[in-house]
């Protein structure tokens, strides 16, 4: 059972998360309606029981996530891939299958205090995550395996360092994805 407050964007997202995870504590931001009062509440809950941010894998979701992160740096994060959250062209947590939501919550990430410099763009080049045909699909699969979502190369690099992914875990996951060993 997840004890942290889960922050989503809307009521339909909250319904989908409860359908997948059961009776969990959820707050929805109402999209950009994220008021100072709600941010204060999220900060208070982060101190009390912890907070997990679970926004849509789109531009608005990332902006809301970043706004919460700046205000509540101790917030944890979990991600859905864009593919898992898309139904008939609509992108959102509410579109994801319960199994995909459970899979996302199996990979909760905690931001590190200071942004690490563990990975560089050269690391991404060396394993084929940029500059090659199929790099986007490879980032998608690896991002899902590591629990950092799918993104462009620059954002992928930022997330690797932001969440303190170790080189050992990264290269192990690269091999698993290359050999089709990930779920």
QUISULFEN-V229676 format. One record per pair of residues at least 12 apart in sequence whose C-alpha atoms are under 10 Angstrom apart, sorted by the first residue. I is the first residue (numbers start at 0). J is the second residue. If there is no record, write none. Layout:
# QUISULFEN-V229676
i=I j=J
i=I j=J
This chain:
# QUISULFEN-V229676
i=0 j=20
i=0 j=21
i=0 j=22
i=0 j=23
i=1 j=20
i=1 j=21
i=1 j=22
i=1 j=23
i=1 j=24
i=1 j=49
i=1 j=51
i=1 j=104
i=2 j=23
i=2 j=24
i=2 j=48
i=2 j=49
i=2 j=50
i=2 j=51
i=3 j=23
i=3 j=24
i=3 j=25
i=3 j=44
i=3 j=45
i=3 j=47
i=3 j=48
i=3 j=49
i=3 j=50
i=3 j=51
i=3 j=52
i=3 j=74
i=3 j=75
i=4 j=23
i=4 j=24
i=4 j=25
i=4 j=26
i=4 j=41
i=4 j=44
i=4 j=45
i=4 j=47
i=4 j=48
i=4 j=49
i=4 j=50
i=4 j=51
i=4 j=52
i=4 j=74
i=5 j=23
i=5 j=24
i=5 j=25
i=5 j=26
i=5 j=27
i=5 j=41
i=5 j=44
i=5 j=49
i=5 j=50
i=5 j=51
i=5 j=52
i=5 j=53
i=5 j=54
i=5 j=74
i=5 j=75
i=5 j=76
i=5 j=77
i=6 j=24
i=6 j=25
i=6 j=26
i=6 j=27
i=6 j=28
i=6 j=41
i=6 j=50
i=6 j=51
i=6 j=52
i=6 j=53
i=6 j=54
i=6 j=64
i=6 j=67
i=6 j=74
i=6 j=76
i=7 j=25
i=7 j=26
i=7 j=27
i=7 j=28
i=7 j=29
i=7 j=30
i=7 j=51
i=7 j=52
i=7 j=53
i=7 j=54
i=7 j=55
i=7 j=60
i=7 j=63
i=7 j=64
i=7 j=92
i=7 j=93
i=8 j=26
i=8 j=27
i=8 j=28
i=8 j=29
i=8 j=30
i=8 j=31
i=8 j=32
i=8 j=33
i=8 j=52
i=8 j=53
i=8 j=54
i=8 j=55
i=8 j=59
i=8 j=60
i=8 j=63
i=8 j=64
i=8 j=91
i=8 j=92
i=8 j=93
i=9 j=26
i=9 j=27
i=9 j=28
i=9 j=29
i=9 j=30
i=9 j=54
i=9 j=55
i=9 j=91
i=9 j=92
i=9 j=93
i=10 j=25
i=10 j=26
i=10 j=27
i=10 j=28
i=10 j=29
i=10 j=93
i=11 j=27
i=11 j=91
i=11 j=92
i=11 j=93
i=11 j=94
i=12 j=25
i=12 j=26
i=12 j=27
i=12 j=53
i=12 j=54
i=12 j=55
i=12 j=91
i=12 j=92
i=12 j=93
i=12 j=94
i=12 j=95
i=13 j=25
i=13 j=26
i=13 j=27
i=13 j=53
i=13 j=92
i=13 j=93
i=14 j=92
i=14 j=93
i=15 j=92
i=15 j=93
i=15 j=94
i=15 j=95
i=15 j=96
i=15 j=97
i=15 j=100
i=16 j=53
i=16 j=92
i=16 j=93
i=16 j=95
i=16 j=96
i=16 j=97
i=16 j=100
i=16 j=101
i=16 j=104
i=17 j=97
i=17 j=100
i=18 j=96
i=18 j=97
i=18 j=100
i=19 j=95
i=19 j=96
i=19 j=97
i=19 j=98
i=19 j=99
i=19 j=100
i=19 j=101
i=19 j=102
i=19 j=104
i=20 j=97
i=20 j=98
i=20 j=100
i=20 j=101
i=20 j=104
i=24 j=50
i=25 j=50
i=25 j=51
i=26 j=40
i=26 j=41
i=26 j=50
i=26 j=52
i=27 j=53
i=27 j=54
i=28 j=54
i=28 j=63
i=30 j=54
i=30 j=55
i=30 j=59
i=30 j=60
i=30 j=62
i=30 j=63
i=31 j=59
i=31 j=60
i=31 j=62
i=31 j=63
i=31 j=66
i=32 j=63
i=33 j=63
i=33 j=66
i=33 j=67
i=35 j=70
i=37 j=67
i=38 j=66
i=38 j=67
i=38 j=70
i=38 j=71
i=39 j=70
i=39 j=71
i=41 j=67
i=41 j=70
i=41 j=71
i=41 j=74
i=42 j=67
i=42 j=68
i=42 j=70
i=42 j=71
i=42 j=72
i=42 j=73
i=42 j=74
i=43 j=71
i=44 j=71
i=44 j=74
i=45 j=71
i=45 j=72
i=45 j=73
i=45 j=74
i=45 j=75
i=46 j=71
i=46 j=73
i=46 j=74
i=49 j=73
i=49 j=74
i=49 j=75
i=50 j=71
i=50 j=73
i=50 j=74
i=50 j=75
i=50 j=76
i=51 j=73
i=51 j=74
i=51 j=75
i=51 j=76
i=51 j=77
i=51 j=104
i=51 j=107
i=51 j=108
i=51 j=109
i=52 j=64
i=52 j=65
i=52 j=67
i=52 j=68
i=52 j=74
i=52 j=75
i=52 j=76
i=52 j=77
i=52 j=78
i=52 j=107
i=52 j=108
i=53 j=75
i=53 j=76
i=53 j=77
i=53 j=78
i=53 j=79
i=53 j=92
i=53 j=100
i=53 j=103
i=53 j=104
i=53 j=107
i=54 j=76
i=54 j=77
i=54 j=78
i=54 j=79
i=54 j=91
i=54 j=92
i=55 j=78
i=55 j=79
i=55 j=80
i=55 j=81
i=55 j=84
i=55 j=85
i=55 j=90
i=55 j=91
i=55 j=92
i=55 j=93
i=55 j=94
i=56 j=78
i=56 j=79
i=56 j=80
i=56 j=81
i=56 j=82
i=56 j=83
i=56 j=84
i=56 j=85
i=56 j=90
i=56 j=91
i=56 j=92
i=56 j=148
i=56 j=149
i=56 j=150
i=57 j=80
i=57 j=81
i=57 j=84
i=57 j=90
i=57 j=91
i=57 j=150
i=60 j=91
i=60 j=92
i=64 j=76
i=68 j=110
i=72 j=109
i=72 j=110
i=72 j=111
i=72 j=112
i=73 j=109
i=73 j=110
i=73 j=111
i=73 j=112
i=74 j=108
i=74 j=109
i=74 j=110
i=75 j=107
i=75 j=108
i=75 j=109
i=75 j=110
i=75 j=162
i=76 j=103
i=76 j=104
i=76 j=106
i=76 j=107
i=76 j=108
i=76 j=109
i=76 j=110
i=76 j=146
i=76 j=147
i=76 j=162
i=77 j=100
i=77 j=102
i=77 j=103
i=77 j=104
i=77 j=105
i=77 j=106
i=77 j=107
i=77 j=108
i=77 j=109
i=77 j=146
i=77 j=147
i=77 j=148
i=78 j=92
i=78 j=99
i=78 j=100
i=78 j=102
i=78 j=103
i=78 j=104
i=78 j=106
i=78 j=107
i=78 j=108
i=78 j=142
i=78 j=143
i=78 j=145
i=78 j=146
i=78 j=147
i=78 j=148
i=78 j=149
i=79 j=91
i=79 j=92
i=79 j=95
i=79 j=99
i=79 j=100
i=79 j=101
i=79 j=102
i=79 j=103
i=79 j=104
i=79 j=142
i=79 j=143
i=79 j=146
i=79 j=147
i=79 j=148
i=79 j=149
i=80 j=92
i=80 j=95
i=80 j=99
i=80 j=103
i=80 j=139
i=80 j=140
i=80 j=142
i=80 j=143
i=80 j=146
i=80 j=147
i=80 j=148
i=80 j=149
i=80 j=150
i=81 j=95
i=81 j=139
i=81 j=148
i=81 j=149
i=81 j=150
i=82 j=94
i=82 j=95
i=82 j=139
i=82 j=149
i=83 j=95
i=83 j=96
i=83 j=98
i=83 j=99
i=83 j=100
i=84 j=96
i=84 j=99
i=84 j=100
i=102 j=143
i=102 j=144
i=102 j=146
i=102 j=182
i=103 j=143
i=103 j=144
i=103 j=145
i=103 j=146
i=103 j=147
i=103 j=148
i=104 j=146
i=105 j=146
i=106 j=143
i=106 j=144
i=106 j=145
i=106 j=146
i=106 j=147
i=106 j=148
i=107 j=145
i=107 j=146
i=107 j=147
i=107 j=162
i=108 j=145
i=108 j=146
i=108 j=147
i=108 j=158
i=108 j=161
i=108 j=162
i=108 j=163
i=108 j=164
i=109 j=161
i=109 j=162
i=109 j=163
i=109 j=164
i=110 j=158
i=110 j=160
i=110 j=161
i=110 j=162
i=110 j=163
i=110 j=164
i=111 j=160
i=111 j=161
i=111 j=162
i=111 j=163
i=111 j=164
i=112 j=161
i=112 j=162
i=112 j=163
i=113 j=160
i=113 j=161
i=113 j=162
i=113 j=163
i=114 j=157
i=114 j=158
i=114 j=159
i=114 j=160
i=114 j=161
i=114 j=162
i=114 j=163
i=115 j=157
i=115 j=159
i=115 j=160
i=115 j=161
i=115 j=162
i=115 j=163
i=115 j=164
i=116 j=156
i=116 j=157
i=116 j=159
i=116 j=160
i=116 j=161
i=116 j=163
i=117 j=156
i=117 j=159
i=117 j=160
i=117 j=161
i=117 j=163
i=117 j=164
i=117 j=165
i=117 j=166
i=118 j=156
i=118 j=157
i=118 j=158
i=118 j=159
i=118 j=160
i=118 j=163
i=118 j=164
i=118 j=165
i=118 j=166
i=118 j=169
i=119 j=153
i=119 j=156
i=119 j=157
i=119 j=159
i=119 j=160
i=120 j=152
i=120 j=153
i=120 j=155
i=120 j=156
i=120 j=157
i=122 j=156
i=122 j=166
i=122 j=170
i=123 j=138
i=123 j=152
i=123 j=153
i=123 j=155
i=123 j=156
i=124 j=152
i=126 j=170
i=126 j=173
i=126 j=174
i=126 j=177
i=127 j=173
i=128 j=141
i=128 j=151
i=128 j=152
i=128 j=155
i=128 j=156
i=128 j=173
i=129 j=151
i=129 j=152
i=129 j=153
i=130 j=152
i=134 j=151
i=134 j=152
i=135 j=149
i=135 j=150
i=135 j=151
i=135 j=152
i=136 j=149
i=137 j=149
i=137 j=173
i=137 j=176
i=137 j=177
i=138 j=150
i=138 j=151
i=138 j=152
i=138 j=155
i=138 j=173
i=138 j=176
i=139 j=151
i=139 j=155
i=140 j=172
i=140 j=173
i=140 j=176
i=140 j=177
i=140 j=179
i=140 j=181
i=140 j=182
i=141 j=155
i=141 j=169
i=141 j=172
i=141 j=173
i=141 j=174
i=141 j=175
i=141 j=176
i=141 j=177
i=141 j=181
i=142 j=155
i=142 j=158
i=142 j=159
i=142 j=172
i=142 j=173
i=142 j=176
i=143 j=176
i=143 j=181
i=143 j=182
i=144 j=169
i=144 j=172
i=144 j=173
i=144 j=175
i=144 j=176
i=144 j=180
i=144 j=181
i=144 j=182
i=145 j=159
i=145 j=164
i=145 j=168
i=145 j=169
i=145 j=172
i=145 j=173
i=145 j=181
i=146 j=158
i=147 j=159
i=147 j=161
i=147 j=162
i=147 j=164
